[in-house]
Amino acid sequence: MFARKALTVLVLAGSVLGIPTVSLAATAATSPSCELRERHVVSVEPYRPEEHVGRATFPVLRGARLYVQAEPGLTAEWLRHSLARHIAAQQSSDCALDVDGLKVDVQSAGPGFWVTLSAPESKTGEEILRRARRLVG
């Protein structure tokens, strides 16, 4: 008799605890996430390549350069692959990777990586920089 009551209590407790777990998992699966939020972004600076007009050259804002801290097992190739996979998924979030015409370059830099996010025009570059600055932390 005691074993039957104990089993009933355990089953009910498990079902009550299982409902929030299932709903949290469903919420996490449907909400888009930013691959860059999974990494430790140490700093962000404007990306300003030089543009040539006639004989004159001047810097133009085209995006952002992020310094991402290295983690065990993280390589430039894997980071590049992860960012490309996120872009290919075309998620609609407020991530710096979710901007049309984005180009990504990843370079090893000592104990981390420089990730350059560039756009073909200044207005899009400003948006990339704005979104990237929120990743520092």
N, CA and C atoms as an extended XYZ file, in Angstrom:
411
Properties=species:S:1:pos:R:3:atomname:S:1:resname:S:1:resid:I:1 pbc="F F F"
N         0.827       -1.187        0.000 N   MET     1
C         0.000        0.000        0.000 CA  MET     1
C         0.876        1.257        0.000 C   MET     1
N         1.879        1.289        0.872 N   PHE     2
C         2.780        2.434        0.946 CA  PHE     2
C         3.547        2.616       -0.362 C   PHE     2
N         3.986        1.511       -0.946 N   ALA     3
C         4.741        1.586       -2.198 CA  ALA     3
C         3.871        2.158       -3.326 C   ALA     3
N         2.601        1.800       -3.339 N   ARG     4
C         1.696        2.298       -4.362 CA  ARG     4
C         1.493        3.808       -4.225 C   ARG     4
N         1.334        4.306       -2.986 N   LYS     5
C         1.165        5.744       -2.749 CA  LYS     5
C         2.449        6.493       -3.118 C   LYS     5
N         3.576        5.918       -2.750 N   ALA     6
C         4.852        6.553       -3.067 CA  ALA     6
C         5.044        6.646       -4.578 C   ALA     6
N         4.696        5.586       -5.290 N   LEU     7
C         4.813        5.591       -6.742 CA  LEU     7
C         3.878        6.632       -7.356 C   LEU     7
N         2.673        6.751       -6.840 N   THR     8
C         1.720        7.745       -7.338 CA  THR     8
C         2.248        9.155       -7.131 C   THR     8
N         2.798        9.408       -5.951 N   VAL     9
C         3.370       10.732       -5.650 CA  VAL     9
C         4.529       11.038       -6.590 C   VAL     9
N         5.402       10.079       -6.835 N   LEU    10
C         6.535       10.284       -7.738 CA  LEU    10
C         6.086       10.548       -9.173 C   LEU    10
N         5.084        9.811       -9.632 N   VAL    11
C         4.585       10.008      -10.995 CA  VAL    11
C         3.962       11.390      -11.132 C   VAL    11
N         3.152       11.806      -10.158 N   LEU    12
C         2.534       13.127      -10.210 CA  LEU    12
C         3.586       14.229      -10.137 C   LEU    12
N         4.556       14.054       -9.255 N   ALA    13
C         5.619       15.055       -9.140 CA  ALA    13
C         6.417       15.151      -10.442 C   ALA    13
N         6.683       14.024      -11.048 N   GLY    14
C         7.418       14.020      -12.309 CA  GLY    14
C         6.654       14.703      -13.425 C   GLY    14
N         5.341       14.473      -13.469 N   SER    15
C         4.551       15.103      -14.530 CA  SER    15
C         4.431       16.611      -14.314 C   SER    15
N         4.328       17.035      -13.056 N   VAL    16
C         4.245       18.469      -12.768 CA  VAL    16
C         5.573       19.148      -13.101 C   VAL    16
N         6.684       18.521      -12.747 N   LEU    17
C         7.991       19.099      -13.046 CA  LEU    17
C         8.325       19.006      -14.521 C   LEU    17
N         7.775       18.033      -15.214 N   GLY    18
C         8.060       17.858      -16.636 CA  GLY    18
C         7.400       18.908      -17.516 C   GLY    18
N         6.278       19.463      -17.110 N   ILE    19
C         5.573       20.446      -17.934 CA  ILE    19
C         6.399       21.710      -18.137 C   ILE    19
N         6.957       22.339      -17.070 N   PRO    20
C         7.775       23.527      -17.323 CA  PRO    20
C         9.009       23.213      -18.178 C   PRO    20
N         9.585       22.037      -18.003 N   THR    21
C        10.763       21.668      -18.776 CA  THR    21
C        10.429       21.588      -20.255 C   THR    21
N         9.301       20.990      -20.585 N   VAL    22
C         8.899       20.871      -21.980 CA  VAL    22
C         8.612       22.246      -22.562 C   VAL    22
N         7.925       23.109      -21.820 N   SER    23
C         7.595       24.425      -22.365 CA  SER    23
C         8.839       25.277      -22.520 C   SER    23
N         9.811       25.166      -21.636 N   LEU    24
C        11.053       25.908      -21.793 CA  LEU    24
C        11.828       25.420      -23.002 C   LEU    24
N        11.849       24.127      -23.224 N   ALA    25
C        12.552       23.577      -24.373 CA  ALA    25
C        11.892       24.043      -25.670 C   ALA    25
N        10.579       24.078      -25.694 N   ALA    26
C         9.881       24.524      -26.896 CA  ALA    26
C        10.151       25.997      -27.157 C   ALA    26
N        10.206       26.818      -26.103 N   THR    27
C        10.488       28.236      -26.257 CA  THR    27
C        11.892       28.446      -26.782 C   THR    27
N        12.865       27.722      -26.236 N   ALA    28
C        14.252       27.870      -26.673 CA  ALA    28
C        14.425       27.432      -28.114 C   ALA    28
N        13.684       26.429      -28.546 N   ALA    29
C        13.832       25.928      -29.904 CA  ALA    29
C        13.255       26.902      -30.926 C   ALA    29
N        12.223       27.671      -30.560 N   THR    30
C        11.597       28.556      -31.524 CA  THR    30
C        12.207       29.945      -31.536 C   THR    30
N        12.864       30.382      -30.475 N   SER    31
C        13.419       31.721      -30.461 CA  SER    31
C        14.805       31.718      -31.113 C   SER    31
N        15.020       32.618      -32.082 N   PRO    32
C        16.315       32.647      -32.753 CA  PRO    32
C        17.405       33.148      -31.811 C   PRO    32
N        18.583       32.561      -31.927 N   SER    33
C        19.689       33.015      -31.102 CA  SER    33
C        20.811       33.486      -32.006 C   SER    33
N        21.666       34.279      -31.452 N   CYS    34
C        22.790       34.824      -32.194 CA  CYS    34
C        24.037       34.005      -31.863 C   CYS    34
N        24.686       33.488      -32.866 N   GLU    35
C        25.899       32.694      -32.665 CA  GLU    35
C        26.955       33.490      -31.922 C   GLU    35
N        27.010       34.794      -32.131 N   LEU    36
C        28.011       35.617      -31.451 CA  LEU    36
C        27.733       35.764      -29.959 C   LEU    36
N        26.466       35.596      -29.554 N   ARG    37
C        26.148       35.650      -28.113 CA  ARG    37
C        26.650       34.409      -27.383 C   ARG    37
N        26.958       33.358      -28.137 N   GLU    38
C        27.502       32.134      -27.557 CA  GLU    38
C        28.992       32.283      -27.251 C   GLU    38
N        29.611       33.318      -27.753 N   ARG    39
C        31.051       33.553      -27.583 CA  ARG    39
C        31.268       34.746      -26.673 C   ARG    39
N        32.492       34.858      -26.130 N   HIS    40
C        32.835       35.987      -25.270 CA  HIS    40
C        33.478       37.075      -26.125 C   HIS    40
N        32.669       38.075      -26.496 N   VAL    41
C        33.157       39.197      -27.290 CA  VAL    41
C        33.780       40.202      -26.328 C   VAL    41
N        35.090       40.413      -26.467 N   VAL    42
C        35.838       41.271      -25.552 CA  VAL    42
C        35.747       42.735      -25.964 C   VAL    42
N        35.850       43.005      -27.273 N   SER    43
C        35.791       44.390      -27.732 CA  SER    43
C        35.208       44.467      -29.135 C   SER    43
N        34.713       45.655      -29.454 N   VAL    44
C        34.167       45.937      -30.774 CA  VAL    44
C        34.716       47.282      -31.211 C   VAL    44
N        35.154       47.342      -32.458 N   GLU    45
C        35.618       48.612      -33.009 CA  GLU    45
C        35.046       48.762      -34.410 C   GLU    45
N        34.930       50.000      -34.887 N   PRO    46
C        34.421       50.197      -36.251 CA  PRO    46
C        35.378       49.601      -37.281 C   PRO    46
N        34.827       49.062      -38.345 N   TYR    47
C        35.623       48.566      -39.465 CA  TYR    47
C        35.539       49.624      -40.559 C   TYR    47
N        36.678       50.266      -40.839 N   ARG    48
C        36.735       51.377      -41.793 CA  ARG    48
C        37.816       51.132      -42.843 C   ARG    48
N        37.494       50.384      -43.883 N   PRO    49
C        38.478       50.221      -44.962 CA  PRO    49
C        38.586       51.520      -45.760 C   PRO    49
N        39.702       51.691      -46.435 N   GLU    50
C        39.887       52.886      -47.255 CA  GLU    50
C        39.220       52.709      -48.606 C   GLU    50
N        38.535       53.746      -49.035 N   GLU    51
C        37.875       53.741      -50.329 CA  GLU    51
C        38.599       54.732      -51.231 C   GLU    51
N        38.813       54.344      -52.471 N   HIS    52
C        39.520       55.188      -53.432 CA  HIS    52
C        38.529       55.892      -54.347 C   HIS    52
N        38.655       57.200      -54.430 N   VAL    53
C        37.872       57.998      -55.365 CA  VAL    53
C        38.874       58.865      -56.114 C   VAL    53
N        39.101       58.511      -57.357 N   GLY    54
C        40.155       59.188      -58.105 CA  GLY    54
C        41.496       58.885      -57.464 C   GLY    54
N        42.228       59.938      -57.127 N   ARG    55
C        43.524       59.763      -56.462 CA  ARG    55
C        43.409       59.849      -54.939 C   ARG    55
N        42.258       60.227      -54.478 N   ALA    56
C        42.063       60.383      -53.033 CA  ALA    56
C        41.594       59.074      -52.406 C   ALA    56
N        42.010       58.851      -51.171 N   THR    57
C        41.519       57.710      -50.393 CA  THR    57
C        41.015       58.235      -49.054 C   THR    57
N        39.945       57.639      -48.590 N   PHE    58
C        39.417       58.030      -47.295 CA  PHE    58
C        38.719       56.836      -46.661 C   PHE    58
N        38.734       56.761      -45.309 N   PRO    59
C        38.089       55.631      -44.628 CA  PRO    59
C        36.566       55.759      -44.662 C   PRO    59
N        35.912       54.618      -44.845 N   VAL    60
C        34.453       54.569      -44.891 CA  VAL    60
C        33.982       53.480      -43.933 C   VAL    60
N        32.997       53.802      -43.095 N   LEU    61
C        32.460       52.810      -42.167 CA  LEU    61
C        31.718       51.733      -42.939 C   LEU    61
N        32.154       50.491      -42.762 N   ARG    62
C        31.528       49.375      -43.461 CA  ARG    62
C        31.083       48.257      -42.523 C   ARG    62
N        31.287       48.409      -41.209 N   GLY    63
C        30.874       47.344      -40.301 CA  GLY    63
C        31.606       47.406      -38.980 C   GLY    63
N        31.970       46.224      -38.481 N   ALA    64
C        32.586       46.141      -37.159 CA  ALA    64
C        33.657       45.057      -37.125 C   ALA    64
N        34.641       45.263      -36.261 N   ARG    65
C        35.641       44.231      -35.962 CA  ARG    65
C        35.450       43.852      -34.506 C   ARG    65
N        35.227       42.572      -34.264 N   LEU    66
C        34.989       42.072      -32.918 CA  LEU    66
C        36.173       41.220      -32.501 C   LEU    66
N        36.604       41.392      -31.250 N   TYR    67
C        37.638       40.514      -30.720 CA  TYR    67
C        36.941       39.479      -29.847 C   TYR    67
N        37.038       38.223      -30.262 N   VAL    68
C        36.386       37.114      -29.562 CA  VAL    68
C        37.456       36.326      -28.820 C   VAL    68
N        37.262       36.149      -27.527 N   GLN    69
C        38.221       35.413      -26.702 CA  GLN    69
C        38.231       33.938      -27.076 C   GLN    69
N        39.429       33.365      -27.111 N   ALA    70
C        39.575       31.942      -27.429 CA  ALA    70
C        38.973       31.091      -26.319 C   ALA    70
N        38.491       29.929      -26.699 N   GLU    71
C        37.947       28.943      -25.766 CA  GLU    71
C        38.611       27.613      -26.080 C   GLU    71
N        38.647       26.697      -25.137 N   PRO    72
C        39.233       25.380      -25.430 CA  PRO    72
C        38.524       24.725      -26.613 C   PRO    72
N        39.302       24.308      -27.595 N   GLY    73
C        38.767       23.617      -28.757 CA  GLY    73
C        38.253       24.524      -29.861 C   GLY    73
N        38.200       25.836      -29.645 N   LEU    74
C        37.698       26.757      -30.659 CA  LEU    74
C        38.828       27.179      -31.586 C   LEU    74
N        38.648       26.958      -32.866 N   THR    75
C        39.632       27.365      -33.865 CA  THR    75
C        39.006       28.415      -34.772 C   THR    75
N        39.851       29.104      -35.526 N   ALA    76
C        39.342       30.095      -36.476 CA  ALA    76
C        38.438       29.425      -37.498 C   ALA    76
N        38.809       28.234      -37.927 N   GLU    77
C        38.007       27.512      -38.910 CA  GLU    77
C        36.631       27.154      -38.360 C   GLU    77
N        36.593       26.684      -37.112 N   TRP    78
C        35.311       26.310      -36.511 CA  TRP    78
C        34.440       27.538      -36.280 C   TRP    78
N        35.037       28.624      -35.834 N   LEU    79
C        34.288       29.858      -35.626 CA  LEU    79
C        33.731       30.354      -36.957 C   LEU    79
N        34.537       30.340      -37.999 N   ARG    80
C        34.098       30.744      -39.338 CA  ARG    80
C        32.923       29.856      -39.795 C   ARG    80
N        33.042       28.562      -39.572 N   HIS    81
C        31.985       27.615      -39.944 CA  HIS    81
C        30.691       27.897      -39.164 C   HIS    81
N        30.802       28.130      -37.882 N   SER    82
C        29.622       28.402      -37.043 CA  SER    82
C        28.913       29.678      -37.482 C   SER    82
N        29.689       30.707      -37.795 N   LEU    83
C        29.092       31.970      -38.228 CA  LEU    83
C        28.430       31.808      -39.599 C   LEU    83
N        29.078       31.071      -40.499 N   ALA    84
C        28.502       30.831      -41.827 CA  ALA    84
C        27.206       30.027      -41.720 C   ALA    84
N        27.180       29.055      -40.814 N   ARG    85
C        25.970       28.245      -40.609 CA  ARG    85
C        24.821       29.120      -40.107 C   ARG    85
N        25.122       30.044      -39.194 N   HIS    86
C        24.095       30.954      -38.675 CA  HIS    86
C        23.550       31.835      -39.801 C   HIS    86
N        24.446       32.375      -40.625 N   ILE    87
C        24.028       33.240      -41.726 CA  ILE    87
C        23.175       32.462      -42.732 C   ILE    87
N        23.575       31.225      -43.021 N   ALA    88
C        22.832       30.402      -43.976 CA  ALA    88
C        21.417       30.085      -43.483 C   ALA    88
N        21.241       30.015      -42.172 N   ALA    89
C        19.919       29.726      -41.613 CA  ALA    89
C        18.964       30.913      -41.766 C   ALA    89
N        19.497       32.081      -42.060 N   GLN    90
C        18.725       33.306      -42.254 CA  GLN    90
C        17.715       33.528      -41.150 C   GLN    90
N        18.210       33.504      -39.937 N   GLN    91
C        17.347       33.760      -38.797 CA  GLN    91
C        17.057       35.253      -38.728 C   GLN    91
N        15.868       35.583      -38.302 N   SER    92
C        15.515       36.997      -38.184 CA  SER    92
C        15.552       37.398      -36.721 C   SER    92
N        16.725       37.787      -36.287 N   SER    93
C        16.882       38.260      -34.923 CA  SER    93
C        17.610       39.591      -34.986 C   SER    93
N        17.937       40.136      -33.857 N   ASP    94
C        18.641       41.413      -33.806 CA  ASP    94
C        20.138       41.161      -33.666 C   ASP    94
N        20.626       40.154      -34.362 N   CYS    95
C        22.025       39.764      -34.310 CA  CYS    95
C        22.802       40.520      -35.384 C   CYS    95
N        24.054       40.814      -35.111 N   ALA    96
C        24.907       41.491      -36.092 CA  ALA    96
C        25.104       40.640      -37.337 C   ALA    96
N        24.884       39.336      -37.235 N   LEU    97
C        25.043       38.441      -38.381 CA  LEU    97
C        23.833       38.436      -39.306 C   LEU    97
N        22.734       38.997      -38.864 N   ASP    98
C        21.487       38.939      -39.620 CA  ASP    98
C        21.237       40.231      -40.397 C   ASP    98
N        22.229       40.623      -41.191 N   VAL    99
C        22.145       41.824      -42.011 CA  VAL    99
C        22.413       41.421      -43.453 C   VAL    99
N        21.613       41.927      -44.369 N   ASP   100
C        21.767       41.577      -45.790 CA  ASP   100
C        23.117       42.023      -46.335 C   ASP   100
N        23.718       41.184      -47.151 N   GLY   101
C        24.973       41.509      -47.807 CA  GLY   101
C        26.198       41.391      -46.923 C   GLY   101
N        26.063       40.769      -45.782 N   LEU   102
C        27.158       40.664      -44.817 CA  LEU   102
C        28.273       39.761      -45.327 C   LEU   102
N        29.515       40.190      -45.098 N   LYS   103
C        30.691       39.356      -45.352 CA  LYS   103
C        31.414       39.183      -44.031 C   LYS   103
N        31.898       37.962      -43.784 N   VAL   104
C        32.559       37.636      -42.521 CA  VAL   104
C        33.972       37.157      -42.800 C   VAL   104
N        34.912       37.665      -41.998 N   ASP   105
C        36.294       37.208      -42.064 CA  ASP   105
C        36.746       36.918      -40.642 C   ASP   105
N        37.398       35.775      -40.437 N   VAL   106
C        37.889       35.387      -39.112 CA  VAL   106
C        39.391       35.175      -39.201 C   VAL   106
N        40.144       35.840      -38.312 N   GLN   107
C        41.601       35.708      -38.260 CA  GLN   107
C        42.024       35.378      -36.834 C   GLN   107
N        42.953       34.441      -36.687 N   SER   108
C        43.511       34.152      -35.368 CA  SER   108
C        44.297       35.365      -34.892 C   SER   108
N        44.209       35.640      -33.595 N   ALA   109
C        44.892       36.803      -33.031 CA  ALA   109
C        45.330       36.489      -31.606 C   ALA   109
N        46.424       35.770      -31.457 N   GLY   110
C        46.919       35.438      -30.118 CA  GLY   110
C        45.909       34.628      -29.338 C   GLY   110
N        45.492       35.147      -28.176 N   PRO   111
C        44.538       34.400      -27.353 CA  PRO   111
C        43.079       34.646      -27.746 C   PRO   111
N        42.839       34.847      -29.037 N   GLY   112
C        41.479       35.098      -29.490 CA  GLY   112
C        41.417       35.189      -30.997 C   GLY   112
N        40.355       35.816      -31.476 N   PHE   113
C        40.110       35.912      -32.906 CA  PHE   113
C        39.557       37.291      -33.238 C   PHE   113
N        39.968       37.837      -34.378 N   TRP   114
C        39.348       39.037      -34.916 CA  TRP   114
C        38.294       38.586      -35.912 C   TRP   114
N        37.069       38.963      -35.669 N   VAL   115
C        35.958       38.668      -36.571 CA  VAL   115
C        35.554       39.991      -37.215 C   VAL   115
N        35.710       40.084      -38.522 N   THR   116
C        35.342       41.294      -39.249 CA  THR   116
C        34.020       41.065      -39.957 C   THR   116
N        33.058       41.926      -39.644 N   LEU   117
C        31.741       41.882      -40.270 CA  LEU   117
C        31.636       43.111      -41.152 C   LEU   117
N        31.541       42.910      -42.462 N   SER   118
C        31.519       44.059      -43.368 CA  SER   118
C        30.312       44.021      -44.286 C   SER   118
N        29.898       45.223      -44.693 N   ALA   119
C        28.735       45.396      -45.554 CA  ALA   119
C        29.139       46.219      -46.775 C   ALA   119
N        28.361       46.144      -47.841 N   PRO   120
C        28.704       46.882      -49.051 CA  PRO   120
C        28.442       48.388      -48.974 C   PRO   120
N        27.684       48.842      -47.990 N   GLU   121
C        27.359       50.264      -47.900 CA  GLU   121
C        27.447       50.751      -46.452 C   GLU   121
N        27.602       52.061      -46.282 N   SER   122
C        27.805       52.654      -44.955 CA  SER   122
C        26.599       52.490      -44.041 C   SER   122
N        25.397       52.644      -44.564 N   LYS   123
C        24.194       52.544      -43.724 CA  LYS   123
C        24.091       51.155      -43.094 C   LYS   123
N        24.333       50.122      -43.873 N   THR   124
C        24.310       48.761      -43.348 CA  THR   124
C        25.483       48.548      -42.385 C   THR   124
N        26.627       49.154      -42.687 N   GLY   125
C        27.778       49.076      -41.796 CA  GLY   125
C        27.484       49.673      -40.432 C   GLY   125
N        26.754       50.779      -40.413 N   GLU   126
C        26.354       51.404      -39.142 CA  GLU   126
C        25.461       50.466      -38.335 C   GLU   126
N        24.549       49.774      -39.013 N   GLU   127
C        23.646       48.834      -38.334 CA  GLU   127
C        24.427       47.659      -37.754 C   GLU   127
N        25.391       47.151      -38.501 N   ILE   128
C        26.230       46.058      -38.006 CA  ILE   128
C        26.980       46.503      -36.759 C   ILE   128
N        27.575       47.687      -36.811 N   LEU   129
C        28.330       48.208      -35.673 CA  LEU   129
C        27.417       48.391      -34.464 C   LEU   129
N        26.220       48.915      -34.667 N   ARG   130
C        25.273       49.126      -33.561 CA  ARG   130
C        24.930       47.794      -32.891 C   ARG   130
N        24.629       46.786      -33.694 N   ARG   131
C        24.273       45.476      -33.146 CA  ARG   131
C        25.476       44.807      -32.482 C   ARG   131
N        26.653       44.957      -33.065 N   ALA   132
C        27.862       44.327      -32.517 CA  ALA   132
C        28.241       44.916      -31.164 C   ALA   132
N        28.046       46.194      -30.981 N   ARG   133
C        28.413       46.845      -29.706 CA  ARG   133
C        27.629       46.270      -28.534 C   ARG   133
N        26.443       45.744      -28.786 N   ARG   134
C        25.639       45.166      -27.699 CA  ARG   134
C        26.155       43.788      -27.254 C   ARG   134
N        27.100       43.236      -27.992 N   LEU   135
C        27.634       41.905      -27.674 CA  LEU   135
C        28.777       41.940      -26.674 C   LEU   135
N        29.373       43.105      -26.452 N   VAL   136
C        30.529       43.192      -25.567 CA  VAL   136
C        30.084       42.908      -24.135 C   VAL   136
N        30.854       42.051      -23.494 N   GLY   137
C        30.515       41.777      -22.095 CA  GLY   137
C        30.974       40.490      -21.577 C   GLY   137
